[in-house]
Amino acid sequence: MSRFVDKAATVEIALRNGDVVQVRPRLTASEVAELNRRLVRLRFDVAAEKVVVDEGDWHLQRIAMLRAHLVDWDLKDDAGQGVPCTGANIELLDDESVAEIWGAISKLRASGEEEERKNGSGL
């Protein structure tokens, strides 16, 4: 596997009910750093006289990760009409759908990391 991320590379993932999402299987280091920056904040605690870590909202982090990975989908509304895969529509997904899509992306990422380890390119 290349050390460089092909930002145009996508993979289709089948979901329950026959839905399909198209995702980017890998993010660049700068994309991951930006997502992590949104999640963790450092602040100086004056009373304790030290820097402390404030963890962000994990649900918002998951939505941000979906926005970074999702390229397209075939999801439909209750009237059977296709809904475009946009940041605004990703934020309208219900919790169950977010969990299902994020779980599928997580499995894809884990399998890619395992492949890198098998090939000796991972640490």
ZAMARGU-4260 file (C-alpha; in steps of 0.2 Angstrom, whole numbers, plus 5000, padded with zeros to 4 digits):
<rodrens>
0) 5000/5000/5000 | 5007/5017/4995 | 5012/5029/5009 | 5002/5042/5000 | 4983/5044/5001
5) 4974/5043/4984 | 4960/5056/4988 | 4950/5050/4973 | 4950/5032/4979 | 4933/5025/4985
10) 4925/5009/4991 | 4907/5004/4991 | 4900/4998/5007 | 4883/4988/5008 | 4872/4993/5023
15) 4857/4984/5029 | 4841/4987/5019 | 4851/4986/5003 | 4858/5004/5005 | 4875/5008/4999
20) 4888/5021/5004 | 4903/5026/4994 | 4918/5031/5005 | 4936/5036/5005 | 4945/5022/5014
25) 4959/5032/5020 | 4962/5050/5025 | 4978/5061/5024 | 4988/5064/5039 | 4983/5083/5039
30) 4964/5078/5038 | 4966/5066/5053 | 4976/5080/5062 | 4962/5092/5059 | 4948/5080/5065
35) 4958/5077/5081 | 4961/5096/5083 | 4942/5098/5084 | 4940/5084/5097 | 4954/5088/5109
40) 4957/5105/5117 | 4971/5110/5128 | 4968/5123/5141 | 4978/5130/5155 | 4970/5127/5172
45) 4975/5142/5182 | 4970/5134/5199 | 4980/5119/5196 | 4994/5128/5187 | 4995/5116/5173
50) 4989/5112/5155 | 4974/5100/5155 | 4965/5091/5141 | 4947/5094/5137 | 4939/5080/5127
55) 4927/5086/5114 | 4910/5079/5109 | 4912/5061/5103 | 4896/5062/5093 | 4902/5078/5084
60) 4919/5069/5080 | 4909/5054/5073 | 4899/5066/5062 | 4915/5075/5056 | 4923/5058/5052
65) 4908/5053/5042 | 4909/5070/5032 | 4928/5066/5029 | 4925/5049/5023 | 4908/5049/5014
70) 4908/5053/4996 | 4891/5047/4990 | 4876/5036/4995 | 4860/5029/4988 | 4849/5034/5004
75) 4831/5039/5001 | 4819/5049/5012 | 4802/5042/5018 | 4794/5046/5001 | 4807/5036/4992
80) 4816/5051/4984 | 4835/5050/4984 | 4844/5062/4996 | 4860/5070/4991 | 4876/5065/5001
85) 4880/5083/5008 | 4887/5088/5025 | 4870/5095/5030 | 4861/5079/5026 | 4875/5069/5035
90) 4870/5079/5050 | 4852/5074/5048 | 4855/5056/5050 | 4848/5047/5065 | 4859/5040/5078
95) 4856/5022/5072 | 4861/5026/5054 | 4877/5036/5060 | 4882/5021/5071 | 4879/5009/5056
100) 4889/5019/5044 | 4903/5023/5056 | 4904/5005/5061 | 4906/5000/5042 | 4919/5013/5039
105) 4929/5008/5055 | 4929/4990/5049 | 4936/4995/5033 | 4949/5006/5041 | 4954/4992/5053
110) 4956/4979/5038 | 4967/4992/5029 | 4978/4994/5044 | 4979/4975/5046 | 4984/4973/5028
115) 4998/4986/5031 | 5004/4976/5046 | 5004/4959/5036 | 5014/4967/5022 | 5027/4974/5034
120) 5023/4992/5030 | 5015/4996/5047 | 5024/4999/5063
</rodrens>
